[in-house]
């Protein structure tokens, strides 16, 4: 069936506007004068968000192709918008209950709770096909043989997921965000994608919406001597200015953070470059020769937000964990009784 002419014209007009906007934004960014603090350093302060349609790794069929055409990007954005519009439709109050076998059994987050983003933002004039830009294929490098052997050995002795609280992930226990949204690197997940940057002489603080963590970055040439023993959740971060770009190096992560299986040798280097009133280009490089066969780099924008960050309330660690562990003990008891009865 042919689309109505007015729909086709509207889509064509929207695409033309998108292409023109991209050109204007690129020109504006090249002429942008960065605001500065009294000490002359660039002002990165404000509330920012990293929600985006752009995936972390590139669809494999795109190979080494780093950017979409405006037409392709518009189609993907429109698809995301239509999904939101569809999920926003009122539910039938007379609908039957979900099947008893449906997962998760207590329901799930609806669209109100999520914020996946609906745009493919431009980065230096490119509509990126993935956040990862190096290696050139947009994929995270494979694990080293050393890592694979160590992981296989650890699985023989590590506690099960319900043996105790330590067996559950730090995100589930509300100690740190899941999916590395706390960072570094600060990656987008399905919701709560805001960050607040505050600067003071000698320090930069990044307040993470989920789960309300504050990463304190000391402007210094080297890490403190005690940093390896502290093992802070988000590592020990030190920063320096290279021109108008804030460069942050983070090491000495808490081993429970375990970013994609990273080892104690993990180093994450971040670059924050403000390119317009409402955009910071955030670039990161992950380097861990023990875990990955090569380093890898990603880039995405932090978009300005007029919102405030409210305290993130995480309930799992407060309420669900005792029930989860108690349920596991009941299951173990039932299994033992069944075995004793010869069943």
C-alpha positions as CSV (number, residue, x, y, z in Angstrom):
1,X,0.0,0.0,0.0
2,X,1.3,3.4,-0.9
3,X,1.8,5.9,1.9
4,X,-0.4,9.0,1.8
5,X,1.3,11.9,0.0
6,X,1.3,14.1,3.1
7,X,3.1,11.4,5.1
8,X,5.8,11.1,2.4
9,X,6.2,14.9,2.1
10,X,6.4,15.2,5.9
11,X,9.1,12.6,6.1
12,X,11.0,14.2,3.3
13,X,10.8,17.6,4.9
14,X,11.9,16.2,8.2
15,X,14.9,14.5,6.6
16,X,15.8,17.8,4.8
17,X,15.7,19.6,8.1
18,X,17.9,16.9,9.7
19,X,20.5,17.2,7.0
20,X,20.6,21.0,7.2
21,X,20.7,20.9,11.0
22,X,23.7,18.5,10.9
23,X,25.6,21.0,8.6
24,X,24.8,23.9,10.8
25,X,25.7,22.1,14.0
26,X,29.1,21.1,12.6
27,X,29.9,24.7,11.6
28,X,28.8,26.0,14.9
29,X,31.0,23.6,16.8
30,X,34.0,24.6,14.8
31,X,33.5,28.2,15.7
32,X,32.5,27.7,19.4
33,X,34.2,29.6,22.1
34,X,34.5,27.5,25.2
35,X,33.3,29.3,28.4
36,X,36.0,29.5,31.1
37,X,36.2,29.5,34.9
38,X,38.1,32.4,36.7
39,X,41.3,30.3,36.6
40,X,41.1,30.1,32.8
41,X,40.2,26.4,32.5
42,X,37.3,25.3,30.3
43,X,33.9,25.3,32.1
44,X,32.4,21.7,31.8
45,X,29.9,22.2,34.6
46,X,26.3,21.3,34.3
47,X,24.0,18.3,34.0
48,X,24.6,16.0,31.0
49,X,23.2,12.8,29.7
50,X,24.5,10.1,27.4
51,X,21.3,8.3,26.2
52,X,21.6,7.5,22.5
53,X,20.3,5.2,19.8
54,X,23.9,4.4,18.8
55,X,24.9,1.0,20.1
56,X,28.1,0.3,21.9
57,X,29.4,-2.1,19.2
58,X,28.7,-1.9,15.5
59,X,26.3,-4.1,13.6
60,X,28.7,-6.6,12.0
61,X,27.2,-6.3,8.6
62,X,28.5,-2.7,8.5
63,X,32.1,-3.8,8.8
64,X,34.5,-0.8,9.1
65,X,31.9,1.7,8.1
66,X,32.0,4.3,10.9
67,X,29.1,6.6,9.9
68,X,25.5,6.4,8.7
69,X,24.2,8.6,5.9
70,X,21.6,11.2,7.1
71,X,18.9,9.1,5.4
72,X,19.9,6.0,7.3
73,X,20.2,7.8,10.6
74,X,16.8,9.4,10.2
75,X,15.2,6.0,9.5
76,X,16.7,4.5,12.6
77,X,15.6,7.5,14.7
78,X,12.1,7.3,13.3
79,X,12.0,3.6,14.1
80,X,12.9,4.4,17.7
81,X,10.3,7.1,17.9
82,X,7.6,4.9,16.5
83,X,8.5,2.2,19.1
84,X,8.0,4.8,21.8
85,X,4.7,6.0,20.4
86,X,3.5,2.4,20.2
87,X,4.5,1.6,23.7
88,X,2.8,4.8,25.0
89,X,-0.6,3.7,23.8
90,X,-3.1,3.1,26.6
91,X,-3.4,-0.5,27.8
92,X,-6.7,-2.3,27.6
93,X,-8.1,-2.4,31.2
94,X,-9.9,-5.7,30.3
95,X,-6.8,-7.5,29.1
96,X,-6.2,-11.0,30.6
97,X,-3.4,-11.5,33.1
98,X,0.1,-12.5,31.7
99,X,0.9,-16.2,31.6
100,X,2.2,-17.7,34.8
101,X,5.4,-18.8,33.1
102,X,6.2,-15.3,31.7
103,X,9.4,-13.7,32.9
104,X,10.0,-11.9,35.0
105,X,7.2,-13.2,37.2
106,X,6.7,-9.8,39.0
107,X,6.4,-7.7,35.9
108,X,8.9,-5.4,34.3
109,X,9.7,-1.7,33.8
110,X,7.4,0.0,31.3
111,X,8.3,2.9,29.0
112,X,7.9,5.4,31.8
113,X,11.1,4.1,33.5
114,X,13.3,3.9,30.5
115,X,15.4,6.5,28.6
116,X,17.3,4.8,25.8
117,X,17.5,7.9,23.7
118,X,15.9,8.5,20.3
119,X,18.7,10.2,18.3
120,X,21.9,9.3,16.6
121,X,23.9,12.5,17.5
122,X,26.6,13.7,15.3
123,X,30.2,13.7,16.4
124,X,32.4,16.1,14.4
125,X,30.0,15.8,11.5
126,X,29.6,12.0,11.6
127,X,26.5,10.1,12.5
128,X,28.3,7.2,14.1
129,X,27.3,3.5,13.6
130,X,28.7,2.5,17.0
131,X,30.3,4.0,20.1
132,X,33.4,1.9,19.7
133,X,35.5,3.4,17.0
134,X,38.8,1.5,17.5
135,X,39.4,-1.2,16.5
136,X,38.1,0.0,13.1
137,X,35.4,-2.8,12.9
138,X,33.7,-1.2,15.9
139,X,33.9,-4.4,18.0
140,X,35.4,-5.0,21.5
141,X,38.6,-7.0,21.1
142,X,38.6,-10.7,22.0
143,X,39.7,-11.9,25.4
144,X,43.3,-13.1,25.9
145,X,44.0,-16.8,26.4
146,X,45.4,-15.9,29.8
147,X,42.0,-14.4,30.8
148,X,40.0,-17.3,29.5
149,X,42.1,-19.9,31.4
150,X,41.9,-17.8,34.6
151,X,38.1,-17.5,34.3
152,X,37.7,-21.2,33.7
153,X,39.7,-22.0,36.8
154,X,37.9,-19.4,39.0
155,X,34.5,-20.9,38.1
156,X,35.6,-24.1,39.9
157,X,35.9,-22.4,43.2
158,X,33.9,-19.2,43.2
159,X,30.6,-19.1,45.1
160,X,27.3,-19.7,43.4
161,X,24.9,-16.8,42.8
162,X,22.9,-17.6,45.9
163,X,25.5,-18.9,48.3
164,X,25.8,-15.5,49.9
165,X,25.4,-11.8,49.1
166,X,28.9,-11.7,47.6
167,X,27.6,-14.0,44.8
168,X,25.2,-11.4,43.5
169,X,26.5,-8.5,41.3
170,X,27.3,-5.1,42.7
171,X,24.5,-3.6,40.6
172,X,21.9,-6.0,42.1
173,X,23.2,-5.1,45.6
174,X,23.0,-1.4,44.8
175,X,26.6,-0.8,45.5
176,X,27.4,0.4,42.0
177,X,25.5,0.8,38.8
178,X,25.2,-2.0,36.3
179,X,26.4,-1.8,32.8
180,X,29.3,0.6,33.7
181,X,27.0,3.7,33.7
182,X,29.0,4.8,36.8
183,X,32.2,4.4,34.9
184,X,34.8,4.8,33.9
185,X,34.1,4.3,31.1
186,X,30.6,6.0,31.5
187,X,28.4,4.0,29.1
188,X,24.7,4.4,28.5
189,X,22.2,1.9,29.7
190,X,18.4,1.7,29.6
191,X,17.7,4.5,32.0
192,X,19.2,7.0,34.6
193,X,21.7,8.4,32.1
194,X,22.5,11.7,33.8
195,X,25.8,13.1,35.1
196,X,26.5,16.3,36.9
197,X,30.0,17.8,36.6
198,X,31.2,20.2,39.2
199,X,34.6,21.9,39.2
200,X,36.7,23.5,41.9
201,X,40.4,24.5,42.1
202,X,42.4,21.3,41.8
203,X,39.4,18.9,41.4
204,X,36.6,17.8,39.1
205,X,33.6,15.8,40.5
206,X,31.3,13.7,38.4
207,X,28.0,12.9,40.2
208,X,26.5,9.8,38.6
209,X,22.7,9.5,38.7
210,X,22.8,5.8,39.1
211,X,23.4,4.8,41.9
212,X,24.2,8.3,43.2
213,X,28.0,7.9,43.1
214,X,30.4,10.8,43.1
215,X,33.7,10.3,41.3
216,X,36.3,12.7,42.6
217,X,39.0,13.5,40.1
218,X,42.2,15.1,41.4
219,X,44.1,17.3,39.0
220,X,47.6,15.9,39.4
221,X,50.5,14.5,37.6
222,X,50.5,11.1,39.3
223,X,48.4,8.8,41.5
224,X,48.7,9.0,45.2
225,X,51.0,6.3,46.7
226,X,48.1,4.8,48.7
227,X,45.8,4.5,45.7
228,X,46.6,0.8,45.0
229,X,45.6,-0.1,48.5
230,X,42.4,1.9,48.6
231,X,40.8,0.2,45.5
232,X,37.8,2.6,45.2
233,X,34.7,1.4,43.4
234,X,35.3,3.7,40.4
235,X,39.1,3.5,40.7
236,X,41.5,6.3,41.4
237,X,41.2,9.1,38.9
238,X,43.7,11.9,38.2
239,X,43.2,14.6,35.6
240,X,45.1,17.1,33.6
241,X,44.3,19.7,30.9
242,X,45.6,19.3,27.4
243,X,44.5,22.5,25.8
244,X,40.8,22.7,26.2
245,X,40.4,19.0,26.8
246,X,40.2,17.4,30.3
247,X,42.2,14.1,30.2
248,X,41.4,11.7,33.0
249,X,43.4,8.5,33.8
250,X,41.9,5.9,36.1
251,X,43.6,2.9,37.7
252,X,43.4,0.8,40.8
253,X,39.7,-0.3,40.6
254,X,38.0,-2.3,43.2
255,X,38.1,-5.9,42.0
256,X,34.4,-6.3,42.6
257,X,33.7,-3.7,39.9
258,X,34.9,-6.3,37.3
259,X,34.3,-4.2,34.2
260,X,33.9,-6.9,31.4
261,X,36.2,-9.2,33.3
262,X,39.0,-6.6,33.6
263,X,42.0,-7.4,35.8
264,X,44.0,-5.3,38.2
265,X,45.9,-3.9,35.3
266,X,42.9,-2.0,33.9
267,X,43.6,1.6,32.9
268,X,40.8,3.8,31.5
269,X,41.7,7.1,29.9
270,X,39.0,9.6,29.2
271,X,38.8,12.9,27.2
272,X,36.2,15.5,27.9
273,X,36.0,18.2,25.2
274,X,33.2,20.8,25.2
275,X,32.3,21.6,21.6
276,X,29.1,23.6,22.1
277,X,26.8,25.0,24.7
278,X,25.0,21.7,25.0
279,X,27.5,19.1,24.0
280,X,30.7,17.5,25.4
281,X,32.5,14.9,23.3
282,X,33.4,12.1,25.6
283,X,36.1,9.8,24.4
284,X,37.5,6.8,26.4
285,X,40.2,4.2,25.9
286,X,40.2,0.9,27.8
287,X,43.6,-0.7,28.2
288,X,44.0,-4.1,30.0
289,X,46.6,-6.4,28.3
290,X,45.8,-9.1,30.8
291,X,42.1,-9.3,29.6
292,X,41.9,-7.9,26.1
293,X,44.1,-8.7,23.1
294,X,44.3,-4.9,22.4
295,X,43.1,-1.6,23.8
296,X,39.8,-0.2,22.5
297,X,38.4,3.2,22.2
298,X,34.9,4.7,22.1
299,X,33.4,8.1,21.6
300,X,29.9,9.5,22.3
301,X,28.4,12.9,23.2
302,X,27.2,14.1,26.5
303,X,24.2,16.3,25.8
304,X,23.2,19.2,28.0
305,X,20.1,18.6,30.2
306,X,18.0,21.2,32.0
307,X,17.0,18.6,34.6
308,X,18.1,18.2,38.2
309,X,19.6,14.9,39.5
310,X,17.6,13.6,42.3
311,X,18.8,10.9,44.8
312,X,18.7,7.5,43.2
313,X,16.7,5.1,45.4
314,X,17.8,1.4,44.9
315,X,15.5,-1.1,46.6
316,X,17.1,-4.4,45.6
317,X,19.8,-4.4,48.2
318,X,17.4,-3.3,51.0
319,X,14.5,-5.7,50.4
320,X,15.0,-8.3,47.7
321,X,18.4,-9.8,48.7
322,X,17.3,-11.4,52.0
323,X,14.4,-13.0,50.2
324,X,16.6,-14.2,47.4
325,X,19.0,-15.9,49.8
326,X,16.2,-17.2,52.0
327,X,14.5,-18.7,49.0
328,X,17.8,-20.4,48.0
329,X,18.1,-22.0,51.5
330,X,14.5,-23.3,51.2
331,X,15.3,-24.8,47.8
332,X,18.4,-26.5,49.2
333,X,16.4,-27.9,52.2
334,X,13.7,-29.2,49.9
335,X,16.3,-30.8,47.7
336,X,18.0,-32.4,50.7
337,X,14.7,-33.8,52.1
338,X,13.8,-35.2,48.7
339,X,17.2,-36.9,48.4
340,X,16.9,-38.3,51.9
341,X,13.4,-39.7,51.0
342,X,14.9,-41.3,47.9
343,X,12.9,-39.2,45.5
